[in-house]
Amino acid sequence: MCEHQPRCPSADAPGHATAHVVVRHVSQGWSRLCNGVVLFEDTGELLPDRRAVQPHRPSGARRTAFATAA
């Protein structure tokens, strides 16, 4: 799926949330990564195999997939 160089991590790899964003819907609160993972603003995830990852907010951090320019 990923054509970036270096390749983005697969959906089941550690660090999978660092893959490139290919679709961003800030108004709806989600972004899809090139590895098929859907990240939600509340830090939950939906993996390509339909498994859900519960929100896991790190203290003091915000996902860059939802950062917007001022």
PyMOL Python script that loads the backbone (N, CA, C, O; Angstrom):
from pymol import cmd

cmd.read_pdbstr("""\
ATOM      1  N   MET A   1       0.817  -1.190   0.000  1.00  0.00           N
ATOM      2  CA  MET A   1       0.000   0.000   0.000  1.00  0.00           C
ATOM      3  C   MET A   1       0.868   1.264   0.000  1.00  0.00           C
ATOM      4  O   MET A   1       0.569   2.206  -0.735  1.00  0.00           O
ATOM      5  N   CYS A   2       1.918   1.305   0.794  1.00  0.00           N
ATOM      6  CA  CYS A   2       2.753   2.501   0.922  1.00  0.00           C
ATOM      7  C   CYS A   2       3.799   2.562  -0.178  1.00  0.00           C
ATOM      8  O   CYS A   2       4.487   1.579  -0.454  1.00  0.00           O
ATOM      9  N   GLU A   3       3.911   3.732  -0.804  1.00  0.00           N
ATOM     10  CA  GLU A   3       4.929   3.941  -1.828  1.00  0.00           C
ATOM     11  C   GLU A   3       5.965   4.969  -1.388  1.00  0.00           C
ATOM     12  O   GLU A   3       6.779   5.411  -2.199  1.00  0.00           O
ATOM     13  N   HIS A   4       5.944   5.360  -0.100  1.00  0.00           N
ATOM     14  CA  HIS A   4       6.900   6.326   0.410  1.00  0.00           C
ATOM     15  C   HIS A   4       8.271   5.681   0.580  1.00  0.00           C
ATOM     16  O   HIS A   4       8.381   4.469   0.766  1.00  0.00           O
ATOM     17  N   GLN A   5       9.308   6.503   0.514  1.00  0.00           N
ATOM     18  CA  GLN A   5      10.673   6.031   0.759  1.00  0.00           C
ATOM     19  C   GLN A   5      11.258   6.870   1.867  1.00  0.00           C
ATOM     20  O   GLN A   5      11.328   8.088   1.702  1.00  0.00           O
ATOM     21  N   PRO A   6      11.682   6.317   2.980  1.00  0.00           N
ATOM     22  CA  PRO A   6      11.524   4.907   3.331  1.00  0.00           C
ATOM     23  C   PRO A   6      10.051   4.576   3.561  1.00  0.00           C
ATOM     24  O   PRO A   6       9.232   5.453   3.832  1.00  0.00           O
ATOM     25  N   ARG A   7       9.743   3.293   3.444  1.00  0.00           N
ATOM     26  CA  ARG A   7       8.350   2.838   3.584  1.00  0.00           C
ATOM     27  C   ARG A   7       7.826   3.133   4.986  1.00  0.00           C
ATOM     28  O   ARG A   7       8.561   3.056   5.970  1.00  0.00           O
ATOM     29  N   CYS A   8       6.563   3.465   5.053  1.00  0.00           N
ATOM     30  CA  CYS A   8       5.900   3.677   6.340  1.00  0.00           C
ATOM     31  C   CYS A   8       5.713   2.326   7.038  1.00  0.00           C
ATOM     32  O   CYS A   8       5.649   1.289   6.378  1.00  0.00           O
ATOM     33  N   PRO A   9       5.625   2.340   8.373  1.00  0.00           N
ATOM     34  CA  PRO A   9       5.399   1.081   9.087  1.00  0.00           C
ATOM     35  C   PRO A   9       4.038   0.486   8.736  1.00  0.00           C
ATOM     36  O   PRO A   9       3.073   1.213   8.503  1.00  0.00           O
ATOM     37  N   SER A  10       3.974  -0.838   8.700  1.00  0.00           N
ATOM     38  CA  SER A  10       2.703  -1.509   8.419  1.00  0.00           C
ATOM     39  C   SER A  10       1.737  -1.302   9.579  1.00  0.00           C
ATOM     40  O   SER A  10       2.134  -0.860  10.657  1.00  0.00           O
ATOM     41  N   ALA A  11       0.486  -1.620   9.355  1.00  0.00           N
ATOM     42  CA  ALA A  11      -0.553  -1.396  10.362  1.00  0.00           C
ATOM     43  C   ALA A  11      -0.326  -2.200  11.633  1.00  0.00           C
ATOM     44  O   ALA A  11      -0.790  -1.798  12.700  1.00  0.00           O
ATOM     45  N   ASP A  12       0.375  -3.325  11.547  1.00  0.00           N
ATOM     46  CA  ASP A  12       0.598  -4.142  12.740  1.00  0.00           C
ATOM     47  C   ASP A  12       1.987  -3.946  13.346  1.00  0.00           C
ATOM     48  O   ASP A  12       2.350  -4.651  14.288  1.00  0.00           O
ATOM     49  N   ALA A  13       2.764  -3.003  12.824  1.00  0.00           N
ATOM     50  CA  ALA A  13       4.104  -2.737  13.337  1.00  0.00           C
ATOM     51  C   ALA A  13       4.065  -1.708  14.463  1.00  0.00           C
ATOM     52  O   ALA A  13       3.177  -0.857  14.501  1.00  0.00           O
ATOM     53  N   PRO A  14       5.026  -1.787  15.376  1.00  0.00           N
ATOM     54  CA  PRO A  14       5.136  -0.718  16.374  1.00  0.00           C
ATOM     55  C   PRO A  14       5.370   0.608  15.635  1.00  0.00           C
ATOM     56  O   PRO A  14       6.094   0.642  14.640  1.00  0.00           O
ATOM     57  N   GLY A  15       4.783   1.657  16.101  1.00  0.00           N
ATOM     58  CA  GLY A  15       4.945   2.953  15.453  1.00  0.00           C
ATOM     59  C   GLY A  15       4.094   3.132  14.216  1.00  0.00           C
ATOM     60  O   GLY A  15       4.361   4.023  13.409  1.00  0.00           O
ATOM     61  N   HIS A  16       3.065   2.296  14.046  1.00  0.00           N
ATOM     62  CA  HIS A  16       2.229   2.376  12.840  1.00  0.00           C
ATOM     63  C   HIS A  16       1.545   3.727  12.678  1.00  0.00           C
ATOM     64  O   HIS A  16       1.193   4.110  11.562  1.00  0.00           O
ATOM     65  N   ALA A  17       1.354   4.450  13.766  1.00  0.00           N
ATOM     66  CA  ALA A  17       0.678   5.753  13.702  1.00  0.00           C
ATOM     67  C   ALA A  17       1.571   6.842  13.114  1.00  0.00           C
ATOM     68  O   ALA A  17       1.114   7.969  12.922  1.00  0.00           O
ATOM     69  N   THR A  18       2.835   6.529  12.824  1.00  0.00           N
ATOM     70  CA  THR A  18       3.732   7.519  12.223  1.00  0.00           C
ATOM     71  C   THR A  18       3.690   7.500  10.698  1.00  0.00           C
ATOM     72  O   THR A  18       4.419   8.253  10.053  1.00  0.00           O
ATOM     73  N   ALA A  19       2.857   6.659  10.119  1.00  0.00           N
ATOM     74  CA  ALA A  19       2.725   6.608   8.655  1.00  0.00           C
ATOM     75  C   ALA A  19       2.151   7.927   8.132  1.00  0.00           C
ATOM     76  O   ALA A  19       1.531   8.681   8.883  1.00  0.00           O
ATOM     77  N   HIS A  20       2.357   8.198   6.855  1.00  0.00           N
ATOM     78  CA  HIS A  20       1.871   9.431   6.231  1.00  0.00           C
ATOM     79  C   HIS A  20       0.344   9.477   6.201  1.00  0.00           C
ATOM     80  O   HIS A  20      -0.318   8.462   5.987  1.00  0.00           O
ATOM     81  N   VAL A  21      -0.191  10.658   6.417  1.00  0.00           N
ATOM     82  CA  VAL A  21      -1.636  10.880   6.323  1.00  0.00           C
ATOM     83  C   VAL A  21      -1.993  11.012   4.848  1.00  0.00           C
ATOM     84  O   VAL A  21      -1.372  11.793   4.128  1.00  0.00           O
ATOM     85  N   VAL A  22      -2.997  10.250   4.392  1.00  0.00           N
ATOM     86  CA  VAL A  22      -3.444  10.351   3.005  1.00  0.00           C
ATOM     87  C   VAL A  22      -4.823  10.995   2.886  1.00  0.00           C
ATOM     88  O   VAL A  22      -5.154  11.558   1.843  1.00  0.00           O
ATOM     89  N   VAL A  23      -5.621  10.917   3.937  1.00  0.00           N
ATOM     90  CA  VAL A  23      -6.935  11.576   3.972  1.00  0.00           C
ATOM     91  C   VAL A  23      -7.105  12.164   5.361  1.00  0.00           C
ATOM     92  O   VAL A  23      -6.898  11.480   6.364  1.00  0.00           O
ATOM     93  N   ARG A  24      -7.482  13.434   5.417  1.00  0.00           N
ATOM     94  CA  ARG A  24      -7.659  14.111   6.701  1.00  0.00           C
ATOM     95  C   ARG A  24      -9.039  14.760   6.731  1.00  0.00           C
ATOM     96  O   ARG A  24      -9.379  15.551   5.850  1.00  0.00           O
ATOM     97  N   HIS A  25      -9.826  14.427   7.739  1.00  0.00           N
ATOM     98  CA  HIS A  25     -11.144  15.037   7.922  1.00  0.00           C
ATOM     99  C   HIS A  25     -11.194  15.616   9.332  1.00  0.00           C
ATOM    100  O   HIS A  25     -11.772  15.022  10.242  1.00  0.00           O
ATOM    101  N   VAL A  26     -10.582  16.776   9.495  1.00  0.00           N
ATOM    102  CA  VAL A  26     -10.496  17.413  10.807  1.00  0.00           C
ATOM    103  C   VAL A  26     -11.880  17.702  11.363  1.00  0.00           C
ATOM    104  O   VAL A  26     -12.109  17.538  12.561  1.00  0.00           O
ATOM    105  N   SER A  27     -12.802  18.128  10.516  1.00  0.00           N
ATOM    106  CA  SER A  27     -14.151  18.457  10.990  1.00  0.00           C
ATOM    107  C   SER A  27     -14.888  17.222  11.516  1.00  0.00           C
ATOM    108  O   SER A  27     -15.789  17.340  12.347  1.00  0.00           O
ATOM    109  N   GLN A  28     -14.501  16.035  11.028  1.00  0.00           N
ATOM    110  CA  GLN A  28     -15.115  14.793  11.492  1.00  0.00           C
ATOM    111  C   GLN A  28     -14.262  14.088  12.542  1.00  0.00           C
ATOM    112  O   GLN A  28     -14.711  13.124  13.161  1.00  0.00           O
ATOM    113  N   GLY A  29     -13.037  14.564  12.745  1.00  0.00           N
ATOM    114  CA  GLY A  29     -12.183  14.031  13.795  1.00  0.00           C
ATOM    115  C   GLY A  29     -11.433  12.758  13.455  1.00  0.00           C
ATOM    116  O   GLY A  29     -11.155  11.959  14.350  1.00  0.00           O
ATOM    117  N   TRP A  30     -11.095  12.541  12.179  1.00  0.00           N
ATOM    118  CA  TRP A  30     -10.322  11.347  11.837  1.00  0.00           C
ATOM    119  C   TRP A  30      -9.404  11.605  10.660  1.00  0.00           C
ATOM    120  O   TRP A  30      -9.610  12.514   9.856  1.00  0.00           O
ATOM    121  N   SER A  31      -8.368  10.756  10.592  1.00  0.00           N
ATOM    122  CA  SER A  31      -7.427  10.775   9.468  1.00  0.00           C
ATOM    123  C   SER A  31      -7.105   9.336   9.093  1.00  0.00           C
ATOM    124  O   SER A  31      -7.033   8.465   9.960  1.00  0.00           O
ATOM    125  N   ARG A  32      -6.906   9.080   7.770  1.00  0.00           N
ATOM    126  CA  ARG A  32      -6.496   7.749   7.323  1.00  0.00           C
ATOM    127  C   ARG A  32      -5.049   7.813   6.888  1.00  0.00           C
ATOM    128  O   ARG A  32      -4.641   8.714   6.155  1.00  0.00           O
ATOM    129  N   LEU A  33      -4.284   6.846   7.350  1.00  0.00           N
ATOM    130  CA  LEU A  33      -2.872   6.770   7.025  1.00  0.00           C
ATOM    131  C   LEU A  33      -2.648   5.869   5.817  1.00  0.00           C
ATOM    132  O   LEU A  33      -3.529   5.088   5.456  1.00  0.00           O
ATOM    133  N   CYS A  34      -1.484   5.968   5.194  1.00  0.00           N
ATOM    134  CA  CYS A  34      -1.216   5.175   3.994  1.00  0.00           C
ATOM    135  C   CYS A  34      -1.159   3.675   4.285  1.00  0.00           C
ATOM    136  O   CYS A  34      -1.249   2.872   3.357  1.00  0.00           O
ATOM    137  N   ASN A  35      -1.012   3.283   5.541  1.00  0.00           N
ATOM    138  CA  ASN A  35      -1.016   1.857   5.886  1.00  0.00           C
ATOM    139  C   ASN A  35      -2.417   1.341   6.205  1.00  0.00           C
ATOM    140  O   ASN A  35      -2.578   0.201   6.639  1.00  0.00           O
ATOM    141  N   GLY A  36      -3.434   2.186   5.988  1.00  0.00           N
ATOM    142  CA  GLY A  36      -4.816   1.767   6.184  1.00  0.00           C
ATOM    143  C   GLY A  36      -5.382   2.022   7.565  1.00  0.00           C
ATOM    144  O   GLY A  36      -6.573   1.807   7.788  1.00  0.00           O
ATOM    145  N   VAL A  37      -4.562   2.474   8.497  1.00  0.00           N
ATOM    146  CA  VAL A  37      -5.023   2.770   9.856  1.00  0.00           C
ATOM    147  C   VAL A  37      -5.832   4.065   9.835  1.00  0.00           C
ATOM    148  O   VAL A  37      -5.446   5.031   9.176  1.00  0.00           O
ATOM    149  N   VAL A  38      -6.947   4.084  10.553  1.00  0.00           N
ATOM    150  CA  VAL A  38      -7.729   5.301  10.731  1.00  0.00           C
ATOM    151  C   VAL A  38      -7.484   5.786  12.150  1.00  0.00           C
ATOM    152  O   VAL A  38      -7.758   5.071  13.114  1.00  0.00           O
ATOM    153  N   LEU A  39      -6.961   7.011  12.275  1.00  0.00           N
ATOM    154  CA  LEU A  39      -6.717   7.616  13.580  1.00  0.00           C
ATOM    155  C   LEU A  39      -7.864   8.560  13.900  1.00  0.00           C
ATOM    156  O   LEU A  39      -8.296   9.340  13.052  1.00  0.00           O
ATOM    157  N   PHE A  40      -8.351   8.482  15.125  1.00  0.00           N
ATOM    158  CA  PHE A  40      -9.405   9.377  15.572  1.00  0.00           C
ATOM    159  C   PHE A  40      -8.832  10.425  16.504  1.00  0.00           C
ATOM    160  O   PHE A  40      -7.833  10.185  17.182  1.00  0.00           O
ATOM    161  N   GLU A  41      -9.463  11.581  16.537  1.00  0.00           N
ATOM    162  CA  GLU A  41      -8.983  12.696  17.336  1.00  0.00           C
ATOM    163  C   GLU A  41      -8.839  12.337  18.817  1.00  0.00           C
ATOM    164  O   GLU A  41      -7.982  12.890  19.507  1.00  0.00           O
ATOM    165  N   ASP A  42      -9.664  11.424  19.304  1.00  0.00           N
ATOM    166  CA  ASP A  42      -9.577  11.032  20.717  1.00  0.00           C
ATOM    167  C   ASP A  42      -8.462  10.025  20.969  1.00  0.00           C
ATOM    168  O   ASP A  42      -8.363   9.484  22.070  1.00  0.00           O
ATOM    169  N   THR A  43      -7.626   9.763  19.975  1.00  0.00           N
ATOM    170  CA  THR A  43      -6.487   8.840  19.969  1.00  0.00           C
ATOM    171  C   THR A  43      -6.889   7.380  19.804  1.00  0.00           C
ATOM    172  O   THR A  43      -6.030   6.505  19.908  1.00  0.00           O
ATOM    173  N   GLY A  44      -8.145   7.088  19.554  1.00  0.00           N
ATOM    174  CA  GLY A  44      -8.540   5.732  19.210  1.00  0.00           C
ATOM    175  C   GLY A  44      -8.105   5.439  17.780  1.00  0.00           C
ATOM    176  O   GLY A  44      -7.776   6.352  17.023  1.00  0.00           O
ATOM    177  N   GLU A  45      -8.104   4.162  17.418  1.00  0.00           N
ATOM    178  CA  GLU A  45      -7.675   3.759  16.083  1.00  0.00           C
ATOM    179  C   GLU A  45      -8.566   2.639  15.573  1.00  0.00           C
ATOM    180  O   GLU A  45      -9.115   1.857  16.349  1.00  0.00           O
ATOM    181  N   LEU A  46      -8.696   2.577  14.265  1.00  0.00           N
ATOM    182  CA  LEU A  46      -9.345   1.460  13.605  1.00  0.00           C
ATOM    183  C   LEU A  46      -8.318   0.885  12.648  1.00  0.00           C
ATOM    184  O   LEU A  46      -7.842   1.577  11.748  1.00  0.00           O
ATOM    185  N   LEU A  47      -7.975  -0.384  12.843  1.00  0.00           N
ATOM    186  CA  LEU A  47      -6.963  -1.033  12.022  1.00  0.00           C
ATOM    187  C   LEU A  47      -7.603  -1.624  10.767  1.00  0.00           C
ATOM    188  O   LEU A  47      -8.806  -1.885  10.758  1.00  0.00           O
ATOM    189  N   PRO A  48      -6.824  -1.836   9.713  1.00  0.00           N
ATOM    190  CA  PRO A  48      -7.388  -2.352   8.461  1.00  0.00           C
ATOM    191  C   PRO A  48      -8.109  -3.685   8.609  1.00  0.00           C
ATOM    192  O   PRO A  48      -9.001  -3.987   7.816  1.00  0.00           O
ATOM    193  N   ASP A  49      -7.749  -4.487   9.601  1.00  0.00           N
ATOM    194  CA  ASP A  49      -8.418  -5.778   9.799  1.00  0.00           C
ATOM    195  C   ASP A  49      -9.673  -5.647  10.661  1.00  0.00           C
ATOM    196  O   ASP A  49     -10.226  -6.644  11.125  1.00  0.00           O
ATOM    197  N   ARG A  50     -10.117  -4.397  10.870  1.00  0.00           N
ATOM    198  CA  ARG A  50     -11.333  -4.033  11.613  1.00  0.00           C
ATOM    199  C   ARG A  50     -11.201  -4.101  13.127  1.00  0.00           C
ATOM    200  O   ARG A  50     -12.196  -3.930  13.833  1.00  0.00           O
ATOM    201  N   ARG A  51     -10.009  -4.344  13.644  1.00  0.00           N
ATOM    202  CA  ARG A  51      -9.817  -4.288  15.094  1.00  0.00           C
ATOM    203  C   ARG A  51      -9.811  -2.831  15.517  1.00  0.00           C
ATOM    204  O   ARG A  51      -9.298  -1.964  14.810  1.00  0.00           O
ATOM    205  N   ALA A  52     -10.391  -2.577  16.683  1.00  0.00           N
ATOM    206  CA  ALA A  52     -10.416  -1.227  17.232  1.00  0.00           C
ATOM    207  C   ALA A  52      -9.391  -1.131  18.353  1.00  0.00           C
ATOM    208  O   ALA A  52      -9.235  -2.060  19.146  1.00  0.00           O
ATOM    209  N   VAL A  53      -8.696  -0.005  18.413  1.00  0.00           N
ATOM    210  CA  VAL A  53      -7.760   0.287  19.497  1.00  0.00           C
ATOM    211  C   VAL A  53      -8.391   1.399  20.315  1.00  0.00           C
ATOM    212  O   VAL A  53      -8.699   2.469  19.791  1.00  0.00           O
ATOM    213  N   GLN A  54      -8.581   1.145  21.585  1.00  0.00           N
ATOM    214  CA  GLN A  54      -9.194   2.123  22.472  1.00  0.00           C
ATOM    215  C   GLN A  54      -8.331   3.379  22.571  1.00  0.00           C
ATOM    216  O   GLN A  54      -7.114   3.301  22.399  1.00  0.00           O
ATOM    217  N   PRO A  55      -8.934   4.528  22.844  1.00  0.00           N
ATOM    218  CA  PRO A  55      -8.157   5.762  23.017  1.00  0.00           C
ATOM    219  C   PRO A  55      -7.072   5.571  24.066  1.00  0.00           C
ATOM    220  O   PRO A  55      -7.285   4.923  25.091  1.00  0.00           O
ATOM    221  N   HIS A  56      -5.917   6.140  23.797  1.00  0.00           N
ATOM    222  CA  HIS A  56      -4.765   6.020  24.689  1.00  0.00           C
ATOM    223  C   HIS A  56      -4.000   7.334  24.690  1.00  0.00           C
ATOM    224  O   HIS A  56      -2.894   7.432  24.159  1.00  0.00           O
ATOM    225  N   ARG A  57      -4.600   8.315  25.283  1.00  0.00           N
ATOM    226  CA  ARG A  57      -4.034   9.663  25.270  1.00  0.00           C
ATOM    227  C   ARG A  57      -2.750   9.741  26.083  1.00  0.00           C
ATOM    228  O   ARG A  57      -2.760   9.504  27.291  1.00  0.00           O
ATOM    229  N   PRO A  58      -1.639  10.074  25.421  1.00  0.00           N
ATOM    230  CA  PRO A  58      -0.412  10.304  26.173  1.00  0.00           C
ATOM    231  C   PRO A  58      -0.514  11.640  26.892  1.00  0.00           C
ATOM    232  O   PRO A  58      -1.120  12.577  26.373  1.00  0.00           O
ATOM    233  N   SER A  59       0.059  11.736  28.057  1.00  0.00           N
ATOM    234  CA  SER A  59      -0.045  12.972  28.832  1.00  0.00           C
ATOM    235  C   SER A  59       0.693  14.104  28.125  1.00  0.00           C
ATOM    236  O   SER A  59       1.868  13.973  27.782  1.00  0.00           O
ATOM    237  N   GLY A  60      -0.009  15.219  27.912  1.00  0.00           N
ATOM    238  CA  GLY A  60       0.586  16.418  27.345  1.00  0.00           C
ATOM    239  C   GLY A  60       0.909  16.361  25.863  1.00  0.00           C
ATOM    240  O   GLY A  60       1.572  17.270  25.363  1.00  0.00           O
ATOM    241  N   ALA A  61       0.479  15.350  25.142  1.00  0.00           N
ATOM    242  CA  ALA A  61       0.806  15.244  23.710  1.00  0.00           C
ATOM    243  C   ALA A  61      -0.465  15.283  22.876  1.00  0.00           C
ATOM    244  O   ALA A  61      -1.548  14.939  23.349  1.00  0.00           O
ATOM    245  N   ARG A  62      -0.317  15.703  21.643  1.00  0.00           N
ATOM    246  CA  ARG A  62      -1.439  15.729  20.702  1.00  0.00           C
ATOM    247  C   ARG A  62      -0.986  15.091  19.408  1.00  0.00           C
ATOM    248  O   ARG A  62       0.142  15.315  18.968  1.00  0.00           O
ATOM    249  N   ARG A  63      -1.839  14.306  18.797  1.00  0.00           N
ATOM    250  CA  ARG A  63      -1.526  13.652  17.528  1.00  0.00           C
ATOM    251  C   ARG A  63      -1.274  14.698  16.456  1.00  0.00           C
ATOM    252  O   ARG A  63      -2.054  15.640  16.319  1.00  0.00           O
ATOM    253  N   THR A  64      -0.210  14.551  15.703  1.00  0.00           N
ATOM    254  CA  THR A  64       0.100  15.518  14.646  1.00  0.00           C
ATOM    255  C   THR A  64      -0.858  15.383  13.468  1.00  0.00           C
ATOM    256  O   THR A  64      -0.971  16.315  12.671  1.00  0.00           O
ATOM    257  N   ALA A  65      -1.540  14.274  13.332  1.00  0.00           N
ATOM    258  CA  ALA A  65      -2.473  14.099  12.222  1.00  0.00           C
ATOM    259  C   ALA A  65      -3.625  15.109  12.294  1.00  0.00           C
ATOM    260  O   ALA A  65      -4.308  15.341  11.296  1.00  0.00           O
ATOM    261  N   PHE A  66      -3.838  15.699  13.452  1.00  0.00           N
ATOM    262  CA  PHE A  66      -4.949  16.633  13.615  1.00  0.00           C
ATOM    263  C   PHE A  66      -4.466  18.061  13.835  1.00  0.00           C
ATOM    264  O   PHE A  66      -5.283  18.965  14.009  1.00  0.00           O
ATOM    265  N   ALA A  67      -3.183  18.275  13.831  1.00  0.00           N
ATOM    266  CA  ALA A  67      -2.670  19.634  14.005  1.00  0.00           C
ATOM    267  C   ALA A  67      -3.015  20.448  12.760  1.00  0.00           C
ATOM    268  O   ALA A  67      -2.885  19.970  11.633  1.00  0.00           O
ATOM    269  N   THR A  68      -3.444  21.650  12.977  1.00  0.00           N
ATOM    270  CA  THR A  68      -3.782  22.516  11.843  1.00  0.00           C
ATOM    271  C   THR A  68      -2.947  23.780  11.922  1.00  0.00           C
ATOM    272  O   THR A  68      -2.559  24.213  13.008  1.00  0.00           O
ATOM    273  N   ALA A  69      -2.676  24.359  10.789  1.00  0.00           N
ATOM    274  CA  ALA A  69      -1.909  25.586  10.739  1.00  0.00           C
ATOM    275  C   ALA A  69      -2.744  26.747  11.251  1.00  0.00           C
ATOM    276  O   ALA A  69      -3.947  26.824  11.003  1.00  0.00           O
ATOM    277  N   ALA A  70      -2.099  27.634  11.957  1.00  0.00           N
ATOM    278  CA  ALA A  70      -2.806  28.800  12.521  1.00  0.00           C
ATOM    279  C   ALA A  70      -2.959  29.883  11.494  1.00  0.00           C
ATOM    280  O   ALA A  70      -3.527  30.935  11.786  1.00  0.00           O
TER     281      ALA A  70
END
""", "prot")
cmd.dss("prot")
cmd.show_as("cartoon", "prot")
cmd.util.cbc("prot")
cmd.orient("prot")
